[in-house]
Amino acid sequence: MVFAEPTSPPGVPSVPSGRADAWSAADGAALYGLDRWGDPYFGVGARGHVIVQPRGDRGGSLDLVELVRELQGRDLSLPLLIRFDDILEDRLERLHGAFERAIAQYGYNGRYQGVFPVKCNQQRHVVEQLVESGRRWHFGLEAGSKAELLIALSLLDDPDALLICNGYKDRRYIETAILARRLGRQPVVVIEQADEVERIIAASSALGGAPFIGIRAKLSARSTGRWGSSVGERAKFGLSIPDLLTTVERLREAGLLNDLRLLHFHVGSQINDIAVLKDALQEAGQIYAELTRLGAPMGFLDVGGGLGIDYDGSRTATAASTNYSLQNYANDVVATIRECCEPHGIRPPTLVSESGRALASHFSVLVFDVLGAGGHSETVPPPAEGEALILRNLRDTHALITAIAAAGGGDGDDAGDRAVVEQLQEAWNDALKFKEDALTAFRLGYLSLPERATAEGLTWASCQAIARQLEGLPTGTVIPQELQALPAALAGTYYANLSVFRSAPDTWAIDQLFPVMPIHRLDERPSRLGSFADLTCDSDGKIARFIDRGQVKPLLELHNLRPGEPYWIGLFLGGAYQEVMGNLHNLFGSTNAVHIRLAAGGGYRVDHVVRGNTNAEVLEAMEHDPDLLLERLRLASEQAIGRGDLAISDARRLMAHLRASLEQTTYLEA
Ligand SMILES: *Cc1c(COP(=O)(O)O)cnc(C)c1O
C-alpha cells in the first residue's frame, strides 16, 4: 500500500517533505506583514501570539491571546472590539512630536494646534480620552453636523482649544456657535458654501456678536484614489476663488472681517501620495497670504485631514498605503507654509490639522472567532473491497504523486527539480482524466454515489499532495500555471463569527483593505489558503481581499482548525470610521467593546466595558416590541399545549430560549 505521506494528526500543519525550512514566529509575523504595518504597536511573541505594545517602544506589552482569554472569562464573548487607549494617546503624542520636530527643524515661527474630526469615531469614551490626553497641547475637536457640535461643545472645556465647525450649517447651528464663544469656547465657523456668509451675518447682527470665522477653499490640486473628488472644481465643499473674494467683501461690508481667522482646505481622506499634499499646501499658502493682504487678521491655517495610514506596510502610493511617514507629512506642512509666508513678510500661521484616520486607526483591534471551515477534506478515502477500476486508477495516481515526493527530496539539483515538476504535471493530467471518467461513469449509472464521493476525495487528495510537493521545491523552480493554481483551488471558506456590515463596513462598501490575520499559532506554518464568510445571509458578507505589499490577494494563508480549539482572527487598524458606518444588516448589532489601559505596576486595567447590542435592542431599533413578541409566542404555545402538540415542559424550554436570546448579543455563542 502506498501511503507514503504520513497522515499527520488533524490540524498539525503539514510540513512539506524535502526542502521545507523550519518555521518560526518571526516567519509568521513576516508572512502577514505584521513587522511592517504593526510597528510599533503590534508584534509577535515567541509563543506565536500577537503581542500588543500599547505605548509603542516606550515599554509595557500585553499578550493579545491571553487578554482575549481573560476578557472571555469576564463574560465578554467574541466578537470583541478591544480599544487600547494608550495607543490613542501615543498616536496623539507622535502627531504632536512630529510637528514639534518639524517646527524646530525649519525654524518655523509659529505653533501647531490640532483637532480631532469627531466623525472619525464619535464614541463617547474615545472622544473623552482624546480631549483628556490632548489637554496639554490644547488639542481641539472638529464637528461636521449639529449632533457632533453638541458632543464637541459639551466635552471640550479648554478655552484655548479650537472647535472647528464644518459641514452644512443652518441658523441655529451658527447661533449656537456664536453663543458658545460666550461660554469661553473657541468655535470657528468655517464657511463651506457661498450662501453661508449671509446666515452668519444675519445671526451675528441678531445676537450682537460673531463667531470666529474660517473659509474653506476649493483647491485645484487633486488627490488621487478613493477620496480624490473631495477637492477640485466639482468638490462638494469649499469656495471657488471668485466666491472666496465675494465672501471676504461681504464680511468686510458687514464689519466681520476682523473675525476671519482661519483658512481651511481638505484634500480628501487617506492621501496616498505626498506630492498631492505639497501642491495643495503651496496653493493654500498663497491664498492665505492673499487673505492677510486683503485685511483679514487670520492666524490659523487648517490643512484638513487626509494624513494616511500604511495599512499594508508597503510604503507605496497605492490605495492601502502611503509613500510618506508622519514626520514627512509634518515636515512638508511646516516647510511649505514657511516658504509661502517668509517672502511676503507674513507672520506664520498656527498650523491646524484635522487628522482622524491617522489618530484613531491603530487603537482598536477586532477579534473574532472562526466557527468552522469549509473546503475539501484532506483525508484519503480508504480503499473498498473490489474497487472499480476508475477508482483504482485514481488511487494509483495519488500513490504515484506521493512516491515522487519520496524520490525528489532535498538534493538541490535543478534538473532533478524540473523532472519532479514534469512528473507532477503528468500525474495531475491523469488525475483529471480519471475524475472525468468517474463522472461519466456516474452519469451512465456505473458508479454509485459513494463511489463518486471516493473519486472526488481521491482527486482532492492528489491535488493536496501536489500542492505540498510544490511547497517543498526551492523558490525559483519554474512551475506550470495549472499547477500553481492548485493551492487556490484547495482554498477553504472560514466561517467568521462577525458581520462585515457591522464591524468592517468599508471592506464591503469601498473595498478597503485592513490587515487581517490569526492572533495565535504564528509559530506554525499555515497549511491552507482561505477567505472568510460572515454570519449574514448576504453573499457580500465576506472578507476576501487581503493586504499584499502594495497589492491585493484574494486568499489568506491560514491554519487548519483543531477540534475543540478556538481559532482567533484579528482585524487591525480599523479604529477609524468603521463603527459608525457599520449597520444592522440581518440585525447583527454592535459587538462587545472594552477599553484597556496598561496598569502602572504591569498588567492592564479594563477601564470601560461597552456591552454589544442585545437581540431585544436590535428588534426595538426596528420598532418591534420584545414583550409583545414574547406574549404572542406564549399564546401560540398555550394553543399548542391545548391541542396536545407541545408538552408543558417543552413550552417552558422554548420560552426560556426566547427570553435568553433577547438578552444576549446578536452573535453566536461559543
Ligand atoms: C473627514 C474629514 C476629516 C478627517 O479626515 P482623515 O482622513 O480621517 O484625517 C478632516 N476634515 C474634514 C473636513 C473631513 O471631512
Ligand as a Chemical Component Dictionary entry (heavy atoms), coordinates in Angstrom:
data_LIG
# 
_chem_comp.id                   LIG 
_chem_comp.type                 NON-POLYMER 
_chem_comp.pdbx_formal_charge   0 
_chem_comp.three_letter_code    LIG 
# 
loop_
_chem_comp_atom.comp_id 
_chem_comp_atom.atom_id 
_chem_comp_atom.alt_atom_id 
_chem_comp_atom.type_symbol 
_chem_comp_atom.charge 
_chem_comp_atom.model_Cartn_x 
_chem_comp_atom.model_Cartn_y 
_chem_comp_atom.model_Cartn_z 
_chem_comp_atom.pdbx_ordinal 
LIG C1 C1 C 0 -13.340 63.533 7.050 1  
LIG C2 C2 C 0 -12.681 64.816 7.258 2  
LIG C3 C3 C 0 -11.503 64.884 8.007 3  
LIG C4 C4 C 0 -10.784 63.670 8.528 4  
LIG O1 O1 O 0 -10.049 63.048 7.523 5  
LIG P1 P1 P 0 -8.985  61.903 7.877 6  
LIG O2 O2 O 0 -8.623  61.359 6.574 7  
LIG O3 O3 O 0 -9.674  60.945 8.758 8  
LIG O4 O4 O 0 -7.841  62.556 8.549 9  
LIG C5 C5 C 0 -10.979 66.128 8.259 10 
LIG N1 N1 N 0 -11.566 67.249 7.790 11 
LIG C6 C6 C 0 -12.694 67.207 7.058 12 
LIG C7 C7 C 0 -13.284 68.460 6.572 13 
LIG C8 C8 C 0 -13.282 65.999 6.760 14 
LIG O5 O5 O 0 -14.378 65.968 6.018 15 
# 
loop_
_chem_comp_bond.comp_id 
_chem_comp_bond.atom_id_1 
_chem_comp_bond.atom_id_2 
_chem_comp_bond.value_order 
_chem_comp_bond.pdbx_ordinal 
LIG C1 C2 SING 1  
LIG C2 C3 SING 2  
LIG C2 C8 DOUB 3  
LIG C3 C4 SING 4  
LIG C3 C5 DOUB 5  
LIG C4 O1 SING 6  
LIG O1 P1 SING 7  
LIG P1 O2 DOUB 8  
LIG P1 O3 SING 9  
LIG P1 O4 SING 10 
LIG C5 N1 SING 11 
LIG N1 C6 DOUB 12 
LIG C6 C7 SING 13 
LIG C6 C8 SING 14 
LIG C8 O5 SING 15 
# 
